Amino acid sequence: MQSPFKDLPREISVLVVASFFVAVGFGIVLPAIPVFARTFGVSNAAIGLIVSMFAITRFASGLISGKLVDLFGERAVFSSGVFMVSVFVFLAGLSTTYSQLLFFRAAGGLGSSMFSVAAGSVIMRSVDDEHRGRAQSVYNGAFILGGVSGPAIGGLLSLISLRAPFFAYSAMLSISGTVAYFFLKGERIGIREKNSDSGEHTTVREALAMKPYRIALVLVFVVNWAVFGLRSSIMPIFVTEELHSTTAVVGYGFALSAIFQGALLLHGGRLSDSKGRKRASMIGASIGLVGITVLSLAIHSWMYLVAMSIIGIGGAYLSTTPSSIVGDVIRGRGGQVIAVFQMAGDAGMIVGPIIIGLLSDVYSYRTAIAVSAIVFALGAILTTQIPETRQSYLPENSERPQINNLRSLD
């Protein structure tokens, strides 16, 4: 069997190891956050705000993180960001009031922004466009593997104490930061390049002038609203209160989604590299829409499990496309371009949980899920408009000259 790391630079393998520990910890704490927040006697909207505040901080600090990557390099920014989140997650686990939990979750957003932008920069700068989809799949696979074990572990730890998952996440982050600091090195990443003004630099203005980049921004916003927003806000409460199940079942659903996504992730990445970003994203969006629709109709816990499995299959084909598009269109240093892309995703994480929480408070859980399905459907329609961006596959008279010329606008 061919290694998934074949033809990929060493930086990717190191990034995957570091990210795996982040993913395990995140998977451990994700099911516990809404339930822990509920112990303070707050509403669903307040629980959604816990999730959104983390994203709000990430959003507000995105351009700063991009600038830090350009100045100090991916290794320093990645490891520093991970260690920062580790500290604030530990403090969140010690919270005795809702306000404390909200503050520490928000504070961790800056560190999350730093290591996310740095990780994206490693993939986009160290891998060519013929392998970028697969590299992104391998990277996402690290989070999938963590997602398989993390929620199940988190569910068990939550039975002992709702604070335990926070402490476990903090420990996983410390391991990740150590791995990145000592091993994340390479010729194309590091300190600011001395020749960064030689033309190998993409500005935000140039990127926004490109249609593929704009579509990628909308797609990542929609996916984070409809998928992450549901999972991180009302999903655990929907399963426990509406479907009358347990937090363990919530974890099983997350794990099933991760298993199906992980099983097909490499295929999705290879399809994106060989057949184009458009085809992969259309397949993923269509399947994901079916999954969210099934979830809105769920009346038994087994229907929830089926819906999560379908969403996982769709995610295998859709999750790598937006970031691969961004990697295709930028050249050289582009920390702030990557940061704006991350900020679009964070915007979905901000808006999604709050609106979903409000809809569930005012109307019902099913209404909130149905509205998310409509938003996701708009994204699915948009995938039909994605132009080809893989430079290696573009004919001489295609959009390639247009993309190159856009760099002279600034």
Backbone torsions as a table, in degrees:
resi	resn	phi	psi	omega
1	MET	NA	133.8	-177.7
2	GLN	-70.2	134.3	179.6
3	SER	-65.9	138.0	177.8
4	PRO	-66.5	-16.7	-179.4
5	PHE	-93.2	1.6	-179.3
6	LYS	-60.2	131.7	179.4
7	ASP	70.0	5.6	177.0
8	LEU	-99.5	144.9	-179.3
9	PRO	-67.2	160.4	-177.4
10	ARG	-59.6	-33.0	-178.3
11	GLU	-56.0	-33.5	-178.2
12	ILE	-67.0	-42.2	-179.3
13	SER	-64.7	-40.6	177.8
14	VAL	-65.2	-43.3	179.2
15	LEU	-61.5	-38.4	179.9
16	VAL	-63.9	-44.0	179.6
17	VAL	-62.6	-47.5	-179.9
18	ALA	-61.7	-42.7	-177.8
19	SER	-69.9	-28.0	179.2
20	PHE	-60.3	-42.9	-179.3
21	PHE	-69.0	-33.9	173.8
22	VAL	-61.8	-43.9	-175.6
23	ALA	-66.6	-41.9	178.8
24	VAL	-59.8	-47.3	-179.6
25	GLY	-64.2	-42.3	179.2
26	PHE	-63.1	-40.8	177.6
27	GLY	-64.0	-33.2	178.5
28	ILE	-66.6	-43.2	-172.7
29	VAL	-86.2	-23.9	-172.7
30	LEU	-56.0	-49.3	-179.3
31	PRO	-68.4	-20.9	-174.6
32	ALA	-83.8	-25.6	-173.5
33	ILE	-59.3	-53.2	-179.1
34	PRO	-62.7	-38.6	-178.0
35	VAL	-69.4	-40.8	177.7
36	PHE	-63.9	-42.7	178.5
37	ALA	-63.4	-34.7	-179.6
38	ARG	-63.4	-27.2	-179.5
39	THR	-65.3	-16.1	178.1
40	PHE	-90.3	6.4	175.2
41	GLY	71.6	36.4	-177.5
42	VAL	-102.5	168.6	-178.5
43	SER	-83.4	173.2	176.9
44	ASN	-62.9	-36.7	178.0
45	ALA	-63.8	-38.5	178.1
46	ALA	-67.0	-35.4	176.2
47	ILE	-66.2	-41.8	175.7
48	GLY	-60.9	-33.8	179.4
49	LEU	-67.0	-33.4	176.5
50	ILE	-57.4	-45.5	179.5
51	VAL	-68.7	-43.9	-175.8
52	SER	-68.2	-33.7	-179.0
53	MET	-62.4	-35.9	175.6
54	PHE	-60.3	-44.9	179.8
55	ALA	-71.5	-34.0	178.5
56	ILE	-60.4	-44.7	178.5
57	THR	-64.8	-42.5	176.5
58	ARG	-58.7	-44.2	-179.3
59	PHE	-62.5	-46.8	-176.6
60	ALA	-65.9	-28.0	-176.1
61	SER	-103.0	7.0	-175.3
62	GLY	-58.6	-51.2	-178.5
63	LEU	-65.8	-32.6	176.1
64	ILE	-63.7	-44.3	179.0
65	SER	-62.2	-41.0	178.1
66	GLY	-61.4	-41.2	177.9
67	LYS	-65.6	-39.6	178.6
68	LEU	-62.5	-39.8	177.9
69	VAL	-62.1	-44.2	178.9
70	ASP	-63.6	-33.2	-176.3
71	LEU	-84.4	-44.6	-169.9
72	PHE	-113.0	-8.9	177.4
73	GLY	93.2	161.1	-173.1
74	GLU	-67.3	-39.9	-175.2
75	ARG	-62.9	-50.1	-177.8
76	ALA	-62.6	-42.5	-176.8
77	VAL	-71.5	-41.2	179.5
78	PHE	-60.8	-53.7	-175.7
79	SER	-65.5	-40.9	179.0
80	SER	-63.3	-41.8	179.3
81	GLY	-63.2	-42.1	-179.9
82	VAL	-64.4	-44.7	179.2
83	PHE	-62.6	-36.4	179.0
84	MET	-63.6	-45.9	178.3
85	VAL	-62.5	-38.3	-179.5
86	SER	-57.0	-44.3	-179.3
87	VAL	-63.9	-47.0	-175.6
88	PHE	-72.8	-30.2	174.9
89	VAL	-65.7	-41.3	177.9
90	PHE	-60.7	-44.5	179.0
91	LEU	-65.6	-34.8	177.5
92	ALA	-61.6	-36.6	178.3
93	GLY	-66.6	-20.6	178.8
94	LEU	-92.1	-0.2	-175.5
95	SER	-59.0	140.0	177.0
96	THR	-115.1	-5.2	177.0
97	THR	-137.7	162.0	177.3
98	TYR	-62.5	-38.5	-178.8
99	SER	-62.4	-40.0	178.1
100	GLN	-65.4	-44.6	179.1
101	LEU	-60.5	-43.3	179.8
102	LEU	-62.0	-43.8	-178.6
103	PHE	-64.3	-47.9	-175.8
104	PHE	-69.8	-34.1	175.3
105	ARG	-66.0	-40.1	178.7
106	ALA	-65.7	-42.1	-178.5
107	ALA	-62.4	-34.7	179.1
108	GLY	-66.7	-16.6	-178.8
109	GLY	-63.1	-33.1	179.0
110	LEU	-63.2	-47.3	178.3
111	GLY	-63.3	-38.4	178.5
112	SER	-63.0	-41.6	177.0
113	SER	-60.0	-42.2	-177.9
114	MET	-62.7	-50.8	-175.9
115	PHE	-75.8	-24.9	177.9
116	SER	-70.2	-45.2	178.4
117	VAL	-64.6	-41.3	179.4
118	ALA	-63.0	-42.9	179.4
119	ALA	-64.0	-43.1	178.0
120	GLY	-61.5	-38.4	179.4
121	SER	-65.5	-38.7	178.0
122	VAL	-59.2	-47.9	-177.7
123	ILE	-66.9	-45.2	-173.9
124	MET	-73.1	-26.2	-176.9
125	ARG	-96.7	-23.4	-173.7
126	SER	-100.6	-6.2	-175.5
127	VAL	-123.8	136.9	177.0
128	ASP	-78.3	167.0	-171.8
129	ASP	-72.5	-11.9	175.5
130	GLU	-77.5	-16.6	-178.7
131	HIS	-124.3	3.2	-173.0
132	ARG	-66.0	-40.5	178.7
133	GLY	-61.4	-41.8	178.9
134	ARG	-69.0	-40.3	178.1
135	ALA	-61.1	-42.4	178.3
136	GLN	-65.0	-35.7	178.2
137	SER	-65.5	-42.9	179.0
138	VAL	-63.6	-42.5	178.1
139	TYR	-62.5	-47.9	177.3
140	ASN	-62.2	-31.9	179.1
141	GLY	-60.7	-32.4	176.2
142	ALA	-61.6	-40.5	177.6
143	PHE	-71.0	-32.3	178.1
144	ILE	-65.8	-46.4	178.7
145	LEU	-59.6	-41.1	175.7
146	GLY	-65.3	-35.6	179.4
147	GLY	-67.8	-26.9	178.8
148	VAL	-69.3	-46.3	-175.8
149	SER	-89.3	-35.1	-174.0
150	GLY	-57.4	-55.6	-177.7
151	PRO	-60.7	-38.9	178.4
152	ALA	-63.7	-43.1	177.3
153	ILE	-64.4	-43.5	179.6
154	GLY	-61.2	-38.8	178.2
155	GLY	-62.2	-40.0	179.3
156	LEU	-70.2	-42.3	178.8
157	LEU	-63.1	-34.0	-179.5
158	SER	-65.2	-26.8	177.0
159	LEU	-69.2	-27.2	177.4
160	ILE	-81.6	-50.8	178.5
161	SER	-162.9	139.8	177.9
162	LEU	-71.6	-11.4	176.8
163	ARG	-87.9	-24.7	-175.6
164	ALA	-57.1	-41.8	179.4
165	PRO	-59.3	-32.7	179.4
166	PHE	-66.1	-42.0	-179.4
167	PHE	-68.7	-36.8	177.5
168	ALA	-65.7	-40.4	178.1
169	TYR	-62.3	-42.5	178.9
170	SER	-59.1	-41.7	179.2
171	ALA	-65.1	-42.0	179.4
172	MET	-63.1	-38.8	179.2
173	LEU	-65.8	-37.0	178.3
174	SER	-62.8	-39.7	177.9
175	ILE	-65.4	-43.9	-179.7
176	SER	-60.4	-46.6	-179.7
177	GLY	-61.9	-37.0	178.6
178	THR	-66.1	-44.8	178.4
179	VAL	-59.7	-46.9	-178.0
180	ALA	-63.5	-42.3	-175.8
181	TYR	-64.5	-39.8	-174.5
182	PHE	-90.3	-21.9	-171.9
183	PHE	-122.5	-14.7	-176.6
184	LEU	-82.4	87.4	-179.3
185	LYS	-135.9	155.0	178.2
186	GLY	178.9	161.9	-177.3
187	GLU	-66.5	-29.7	-174.8
188	ARG	-99.3	3.2	174.7
189	ILE	-131.9	156.4	-179.7
190	GLY	145.5	-140.0	-178.3
191	ILE	-75.6	172.9	-178.8
192	ARG	-57.7	133.3	-178.7
193	GLU	-73.9	135.6	-178.9
194	LYS	-65.3	-27.6	-178.2
195	ASN	-101.3	29.0	-176.4
196	SER	-65.3	-15.2	178.7
197	ASP	-99.1	18.5	-176.0
198	SER	-87.4	1.9	-179.9
199	GLY	113.6	-19.2	178.9
200	GLU	-85.0	64.4	-178.4
201	HIS	-154.3	129.6	179.9
202	THR	-107.6	125.1	178.8
203	THR	-88.6	163.6	178.0
204	VAL	-63.0	-39.0	179.9
205	ARG	-61.3	-43.9	178.8
206	GLU	-63.5	-42.4	-178.9
207	ALA	-64.7	-43.1	-179.0
208	LEU	-66.4	-20.5	177.1
209	ALA	-76.6	-9.5	-178.3
210	MET	-96.8	125.4	179.9
211	LYS	-57.9	-44.0	179.8
212	PRO	-57.9	-39.6	-179.7
213	TYR	-65.5	-41.6	179.2
214	ARG	-63.3	-40.5	177.9
215	ILE	-64.1	-40.9	179.2
216	ALA	-60.1	-38.8	178.4
217	LEU	-62.4	-44.6	-179.3
218	VAL	-66.5	-41.6	-178.5
219	LEU	-62.6	-45.2	-178.3
220	VAL	-67.8	-31.1	175.2
221	PHE	-64.4	-47.8	-177.3
222	VAL	-64.3	-45.3	-178.4
223	VAL	-62.7	-43.2	-179.2
224	ASN	-68.6	-34.3	175.1
225	TRP	-63.4	-57.4	-168.4
226	ALA	-75.4	-34.5	-175.5
227	VAL	-98.4	-60.4	-178.6
228	PHE	-64.8	-40.5	-179.1
229	GLY	-58.2	-42.3	178.2
230	LEU	-68.4	-47.8	-175.5
231	ARG	-63.0	-38.6	-171.5
232	SER	-92.5	-8.6	-178.3
233	SER	-113.5	-78.9	-171.3
234	ILE	-94.5	-12.7	-173.7
235	MET	-56.7	-50.5	179.4
236	PRO	-60.4	-37.4	-178.6
237	ILE	-75.5	-35.4	176.4
238	PHE	-59.7	-43.3	-178.7
239	VAL	-69.3	-42.7	-176.0
240	THR	-78.1	-36.9	-175.4
241	GLU	-95.9	-39.9	-177.4
242	GLU	-85.9	-43.2	-179.5
243	LEU	-93.7	-2.2	176.3
244	HIS	55.8	45.6	178.4
245	SER	-113.9	-160.6	-174.2
246	THR	-119.4	167.3	176.8
247	THR	-64.8	-27.7	177.3
248	ALA	-63.2	-40.1	178.3
249	VAL	-64.9	-36.7	174.7
250	VAL	-56.6	-47.2	178.7
251	GLY	-63.1	-38.3	178.5
252	TYR	-62.8	-39.7	178.6
253	GLY	-63.8	-44.1	177.1
254	PHE	-61.8	-40.3	-179.4
255	ALA	-66.5	-41.5	178.6
256	LEU	-62.3	-42.7	177.8
257	SER	-59.4	-42.9	179.9
258	ALA	-67.1	-38.8	-179.1
259	ILE	-63.6	-48.6	-178.9
260	PHE	-66.4	-39.5	178.1
261	GLN	-65.7	-43.3	180.0
262	GLY	-63.9	-36.7	-178.6
263	ALA	-65.8	-28.6	-175.7
264	LEU	-110.8	1.4	-172.8
265	LEU	-63.3	-46.3	179.9
266	LEU	-64.0	-38.4	176.8
267	HIS	-62.2	-41.1	178.3
268	GLY	-63.8	-40.5	178.4
269	GLY	-66.1	-42.5	178.8
270	ARG	-66.5	-37.6	177.3
271	LEU	-63.3	-40.9	178.1
272	SER	-63.0	-39.6	-180.0
273	ASP	-72.5	-35.7	-173.8
274	SER	-93.5	-37.8	-175.6
275	LYS	-107.5	-11.2	175.8
276	GLY	113.9	153.8	-179.2
277	ARG	-65.5	-34.2	-177.3
278	LYS	-62.9	-49.1	-177.4
279	ARG	-62.7	-44.9	-179.2
280	ALA	-61.9	-42.6	-177.8
281	SER	-70.5	-35.7	178.0
282	MET	-65.0	-42.1	177.6
283	ILE	-62.4	-48.3	-177.9
284	GLY	-64.4	-42.0	-178.8
285	ALA	-66.3	-39.4	-179.5
286	SER	-64.7	-45.2	179.9
287	ILE	-67.5	-42.0	179.3
288	GLY	-61.0	-37.5	179.0
289	LEU	-63.7	-39.6	176.3
290	VAL	-60.5	-43.7	-178.8
291	GLY	-62.2	-45.1	-179.8
292	ILE	-66.7	-34.7	177.0
293	THR	-64.1	-44.1	177.1
294	VAL	-61.0	-40.0	180.0
295	LEU	-61.8	-39.6	-179.6
296	SER	-66.5	-21.5	-179.5
297	LEU	-99.1	-1.2	-173.9
298	ALA	-64.0	132.5	175.2
299	ILE	-124.7	-8.0	176.4
300	HIS	-130.9	157.5	-178.1
301	SER	-63.6	-30.4	180.0
302	TRP	-68.0	-29.4	176.6
303	MET	-69.2	-36.1	174.8
304	TYR	-61.9	-43.2	179.8
305	LEU	-64.3	-40.3	178.0
306	VAL	-64.6	-45.0	-179.1
307	ALA	-61.0	-43.2	179.6
308	MET	-64.4	-34.4	177.6
309	SER	-65.7	-44.1	179.4
310	ILE	-63.8	-42.4	178.2
311	ILE	-60.7	-37.9	177.8
312	GLY	-63.7	-39.7	178.1
313	ILE	-63.7	-45.4	178.2
314	GLY	-62.0	-39.1	-179.9
315	GLY	-62.8	-28.8	179.4
316	ALA	-61.1	-32.6	-177.0
317	TYR	-97.6	-24.7	-175.7
318	LEU	-94.9	-30.9	-167.9
319	SER	-65.3	-31.1	-176.6
320	THR	-87.6	-16.1	-171.1
321	THR	-64.5	-53.2	-176.7
322	PRO	-57.9	-45.5	-179.2
323	SER	-67.4	-34.2	177.2
324	SER	-65.8	-37.6	177.0
325	ILE	-61.2	-45.0	179.4
326	VAL	-61.1	-44.1	177.9
327	GLY	-63.0	-32.1	179.2
328	ASP	-66.7	-40.0	-169.6
329	VAL	-91.5	-17.6	179.2
330	ILE	-92.8	154.5	176.1
331	ARG	-134.0	137.3	179.0
332	GLY	68.9	-153.6	178.8
333	ARG	-64.0	134.8	178.7
334	GLY	-157.6	43.3	-176.7
335	GLY	-57.0	-40.4	-178.5
336	GLN	-75.3	-29.2	174.1
337	VAL	-64.4	-43.9	177.3
338	ILE	-64.9	-38.1	179.8
339	ALA	-63.2	-41.4	178.5
340	VAL	-62.9	-39.2	176.0
341	PHE	-60.8	-45.0	177.9
342	GLN	-63.4	-39.3	-179.7
343	MET	-63.3	-33.6	176.6
344	ALA	-64.1	-40.8	175.8
345	GLY	-65.6	-40.8	178.4
346	ASP	-63.7	-35.0	177.6
347	ALA	-60.4	-39.8	175.7
348	GLY	-64.3	-37.1	178.2
349	MET	-70.4	-25.9	178.4
350	ILE	-79.0	-52.7	-174.8
351	VAL	-70.6	-45.0	-174.5
352	GLY	-55.3	-60.6	-177.0
353	PRO	-59.3	-37.5	-178.7
354	ILE	-67.2	-49.2	-179.9
355	ILE	-65.6	-41.1	178.1
356	ILE	-61.1	-43.6	178.6
357	GLY	-63.7	-42.8	179.0
358	LEU	-63.7	-44.6	179.5
359	LEU	-61.6	-38.5	180.0
360	SER	-70.9	-31.9	177.0
361	ASP	-71.4	-44.5	-174.7
362	VAL	-80.5	-39.3	-176.5
363	TYR	-113.8	-89.0	-179.4
364	SER	-163.2	167.7	176.8
365	TYR	-61.3	-40.6	-176.3
366	ARG	-66.9	-34.7	176.3
367	THR	-63.5	-43.4	179.6
368	ALA	-61.9	-41.5	179.6
369	ILE	-68.8	-39.3	-179.8
370	ALA	-64.5	-40.9	177.2
371	VAL	-63.0	-39.9	177.2
372	SER	-62.6	-37.1	177.5
373	ALA	-63.7	-38.2	178.6
374	ILE	-65.1	-43.9	178.0
375	VAL	-61.1	-43.1	179.7
376	PHE	-64.1	-36.8	179.4
377	ALA	-62.9	-36.6	176.8
378	LEU	-63.0	-39.2	175.5
379	GLY	-65.5	-38.4	178.7
380	ALA	-62.3	-39.0	176.7
381	ILE	-63.6	-38.8	-178.0
382	LEU	-65.9	-28.0	-179.8
383	THR	-62.5	-22.0	179.2
384	THR	-73.3	-10.1	-176.5
385	GLN	-103.2	5.0	-176.3
386	ILE	-73.4	121.9	174.7
387	PRO	-82.7	162.3	179.2
388	GLU	-69.4	136.5	-179.5
389	THR	-124.7	-9.7	-178.5
390	ARG	-70.4	109.4	-174.1
391	GLN	-57.9	-35.9	-177.2
392	SER	-65.6	-20.2	-175.3
393	TYR	-107.1	-1.8	-177.8
394	LEU	-81.6	132.9	173.9
395	PRO	-69.3	164.9	-174.0
396	GLU	-62.0	-30.5	-177.1
397	ASN	-97.6	20.7	-175.5
398	SER	-93.6	-153.9	-174.0
399	GLU	-76.7	-7.4	-176.9
400	ARG	-56.6	-49.3	177.7
401	PRO	-58.6	-37.0	-179.9
402	GLN	-62.5	-43.4	180.0
403	ILE	-63.6	-43.1	179.0
404	ASN	-64.2	-41.6	-178.4
405	ASN	-65.8	-25.9	-178.9
406	LEU	-63.3	-21.9	-177.8
407	ARG	-73.7	-10.6	179.9
408	SER	-92.7	2.2	-176.3
409	LEU	-73.3	-30.1	-173.1
410	ASP	-89.2	NA	NA
